[in-house]
Amino acid sequence: MYDEESYQYAPPPKSPIPAAILTSVVTTVVVFFALRMLEDRGAFGRGQAVDTVEVPSLLGLKPDQAREVLRTRALALALSGERPDPRYPAGTIAAQSPPPGSAAPRGGAVQVAIASAAGALQVPNLVGMRGEEAIRQLAAVGLQLGPQKTAPSPTVPAGVVVQTEPPAGTAVPAQSAVSLVVSAGSPAAAVPKVLGFRLTKARKVLEDAGFRVGRVRIGSNDDRMGGVVLKQEPADGTAAPGGTAVDLVVNED
């Protein structure tokens, strides 16, 4: 006779899933740490760790001093130009890369910029200008007029700048004084006689003698030919500096 209470049921079979999950987790952990170990040892092409040194501060040093400091760290110096920086004297290092305190590969280079002269200006080229124009140009670039000088010149007209002190292109601080050397023309000479010459010939005679034609006015003299010079000022024979203008009165045609 069947007795339900006395019957013993067999326990259900255990699922294999939890064991598989555990095995997978353990395997993953082991593989992860094994790969990290291989990576640290350079198994994936990274090679040995780079030997680095600390970059010293080069700011305010001159290039020769900086090279000596870097040599002790097995580093080289590379100049990258100039830059204005009022914090550092001209000719010293005003910026560096990598910055101080950072790490750099042994044997590498440190790029530096050199401080330029603060507020430096260049003397403009004023040769060939009249004195008044040269003075305006100096003021326009932030420079001042220094003592003016004169010098004789057989080729440059009187009143024209022949040179500056300091010369054009010189770097000077702002508001520096620049002296102008102005031509005094040729040494004094006698003004040639051009009375009775037509204007074209009179101009050539004056210029050949180192003078130039100044104002030309029209006069009237029935006793003279039309178009000839009736009067000149300064008069012929007068001693005058080269380049002096000679005013003429020309007879009407």
KANORQUI-V731266 format. One record per residue. N is the residue number from 1. PSI is psi in whole degrees, -180 to 180 (* if undefined). NEAR is the number of other C-alpha atoms within 12 Angstrom. Layout:
n:psi:near
N:PSI:NEAR
N:PSI:NEAR
//
This chain:
n:psi:near
1:137:5
2:124:6
3:106:7
4:-35:8
5:-30:7
6:-4:8
7:131:9
8:120:8
9:140:8
10:136:6
11:145:6
12:149:6
13:143:6
14:142:8
15:140:9
16:-5:10
17:-49:10
18:-38:11
19:-38:12
20:-41:12
21:-46:13
22:-44:13
23:-41:14
24:-43:14
25:-47:14
26:-43:14
27:-43:14
28:-44:14
29:-45:14
30:-45:14
31:-40:14
32:-50:14
33:-32:14
34:-41:15
35:-40:16
36:-39:15
37:-41:14
38:-39:16
39:-42:17
40:-28:16
41:3:15
42:24:15
43:-14:14
44:28:13
45:2:11
46:-22:12
47:-165:13
48:154:12
49:141:13
50:136:14
51:117:16
52:160:18
53:159:24
54:133:24
55:124:33
56:165:30
57:128:26
58:0:34
59:131:31
60:-7:25
61:154:27
62:155:25
63:-42:31
64:-39:19
65:-42:19
66:-39:33
67:-41:26
68:-41:18
69:-44:23
70:-32:30
71:-35:21
72:-16:17
73:9:26
74:40:23
75:160:28
76:162:29
77:134:32
78:119:24
79:134:26
80:17:19
81:-167:19
82:160:22
83:141:26
84:133:22
85:106:23
86:-11:19
87:-20:19
88:145:24
89:150:21
90:137:24
91:-3:29
92:169:31
93:127:38
94:-16:35
95:151:33
96:153:33
97:124:27
98:157:26
99:163:20
100:140:20
101:-12:15
102:169:16
103:140:22
104:148:26
105:137:20
106:131:21
107:-5:21
108:-177:24
109:151:29
110:120:39
111:134:31
112:152:33
113:139:31
114:138:34
115:128:31
116:169:26
117:125:24
118:128:22
119:20:22
120:141:24
121:158:26
122:136:25
123:124:35
124:162:32
125:110:25
126:0:31
127:132:27
128:-10:24
129:152:27
130:155:24
131:-42:30
132:-43:19
133:-39:20
134:-40:34
135:-40:32
136:-38:18
137:-39:23
138:-46:31
139:-35:21
140:-29:17
141:5:25
142:25:23
143:163:28
144:159:27
145:127:29
146:-169:20
147:133:16
148:147:26
149:160:22
150:153:25
151:138:26
152:145:24
153:123:25
154:-12:23
155:-25:23
156:129:29
157:153:32
158:142:33
159:-2:32
160:139:32
161:128:36
162:-23:34
163:168:32
164:157:35
165:110:29
166:164:26
167:162:22
168:139:22
169:-10:17
170:136:17
171:125:22
172:157:26
173:154:21
174:147:21
175:15:21
176:155:24
177:135:26
178:124:38
179:141:29
180:132:39
181:113:35
182:139:32
183:136:33
184:9:29
185:-170:31
186:157:29
187:156:26
188:139:22
189:165:22
190:133:23
191:129:34
192:159:31
193:126:27
194:9:35
195:135:31
196:-9:24
197:149:27
198:159:26
199:-41:33
200:-45:19
201:-39:19
202:-42:35
203:-44:31
204:-43:19
205:-43:23
206:-46:34
207:-38:26
208:-28:19
209:2:33
210:13:31
211:-178:40
212:159:34
213:130:32
214:-127:21
215:142:19
216:122:27
217:158:22
218:129:20
219:-176:21
220:126:19
221:109:19
222:-18:13
223:-8:11
224:160:20
225:150:19
226:142:21
227:0:28
228:160:32
229:126:35
230:-29:32
231:149:31
232:147:35
233:116:30
234:157:29
235:159:21
236:143:24
237:-12:16
238:136:19
239:126:20
240:149:27
241:150:29
242:143:34
243:-5:34
244:141:34
245:134:27
246:116:37
247:142:29
248:148:35
249:121:32
250:134:31
251:137:27
252:150:21
253:*:16
//
